[in-house]
Amino acid sequence: MKKYSSVYIALLGILVGALAVLTWQKAQSNRMRIRAEYGDWRKLNLVLQSLDENYVDTVDRKTVTDAAITAALGALDPHSIYMPPAVLEESETELAGNFDGIGIQFNVPNDTAIVLEVIAGGPSEKIGLKPGDRILRVDEVNIAGVQYPQDSMVRRMRGPSGTKVQLTVLRDGEKVPFEITRGKIPMNSVDASFMVNDTTGYIRLGKFARTTFSEMVVATESLKQSGMKRLIFDLRDNGGGFFDQSLYLADLFLPKDAEIVYLEGRNRSRQDYKASGKGSLKDIELDVLINENSASSSEIFAGAIQDNDRGTIIGRRSFGKGLVQEPLYFTDGSGLRITVARYHTPSGRCIQKPYSSSEDYAYDIYYRYRDGEMLNADSVKVDRSEEFHTLGGRTVYGGGGIVPDIFVPIDTTRASEFYLACNRKATAMRFASAYFDAHKAELQGIEDFDSLNAYLDRAGLERQFLSFAQSKDGLKPSSAAEWASEKDYMMTSVRALVGRYSKLGDAAFYHIYLATDNVFAAAMEKQ
């Protein structure tokens, strides 16, 4: 009996112990659950701490932390983002108005970087680099003929001011070494500025950088001195940039107290921004060109002009980026951009397009093509339940982006097989480079547009281009009729690319290329 009593006591002890363990585990689980729910945000810390303490392998804290931040922001909106140090630095350099480097523009038409322009006053000009030079090596790295990525070329040539970089270039068949001391290089946001005719000026703005307002003042004053009474302001493919620069530019054109934009968010009270009335372009007739890649600051400017009935918006519906980001910087060089408010045009329209579905947002431009919006004004999607009115009483709609006053479809007349084949092989760009090699002195001696046009008229480019396309790429038009249908557009592109090698640079390119631009033509026909 005594023996059985001992067994029962032992079993009872085991059961009591098991119950105690289960009770403790349940209590611990409850405590963890309660702690995780308390305050919500502590749950993320608990997960990361648990990984650090219990995960089977060594945890790379940096990788896991970055992934957690990226995933968390990905659950919000498309423009709240985390940027590792390298990405943040590149992003801010692009908009700063200057960067450290050697001061050249180049393209890579045939797996070799060819210098297009040497920036005046920059390190490369001082050391003797010239347009047309082929860059073979950067320091000890061969970058020619090896499919070297173009962004990697840029990173190798950039670097802190005062540091040196060795370049080996091919010039007139000879390899020439250069040692270049990097310095501060200005980055222009005005891509081109010129008079189209006696009274109409044209400015193409590539981005809203720190120097945009000052560049615009210089450009517009020069055009006014040349007789400008009307400005065609091209914001196509301008993805935006600094918010304050869009305010300064709108202020140039708007009368005193005209509303430019207002911002509002859950934790940000409404802020209204109005014109000072001191702008120097209030009496200049204005047309603004936009397309599906015009975003953010471009849309703020276009919306202010449209809602105040100050000018005509021409082109296609803009991108629809109307969220306001504020930066947050970390000591390791990384940072966040967090959405804190929304932009609203003066009439009250929210510029931001819907983003409830991340997939739909990412493929929005594709859907515009699919649904016919790029070809037909009636297919443009607007939210007719959100009706607003401009200062003069015209009806405008919400739904995201700025819908132009004059719609211009994409040009689908240039899709012949010869044109597409030349595009795939960059034939026109490579021809322009080869032509420059053979005519450097002539092109670099041209300093005004009339002289350039006269030179291109007598250069015999059509015959030379067709010969180049056939001998180098095995391409030729399928018939005389095919060439006749696309000759004007193709040869305008060739002239523009060759003209870019003159001292006029991008101004020559855009001045020539506009001859085949249907959006620009619509602006000119509006008169």
Beta strands, then each sheet from edge to edge (+ up, - down):
strand 1: 81-83
strand 2: 98-101
strand 3: 104-107
strand 4: 113-118
strand 5: 134-138
strand 6: 141-142
strand 7: 164-171
strand 8: 174-181
strand 9: 183-186
strand 10: 190-195
strand 11: 200-205
strand 12: 230-234
strand 13: 259-265
strand 14: 268-274
strand 15: 285-290
strand 16: 312-315
strand 17: 323-329
strand 18: 335-344
strand 19: 383-389
strand 20: 395-398
strand 21: 406-407
sheet 1: 1+ 18- 13+ 14-
sheet 2: 1+ 18- 17+
sheet 3: 2+ 9-
sheet 4: 3+ 4- 5+ 6-
sheet 5: 3+ 4- 5+ 7- 8+
sheet 6: 10+ 11- 12- 15- 16- 21-
sheet 7: 19+ 20-
end
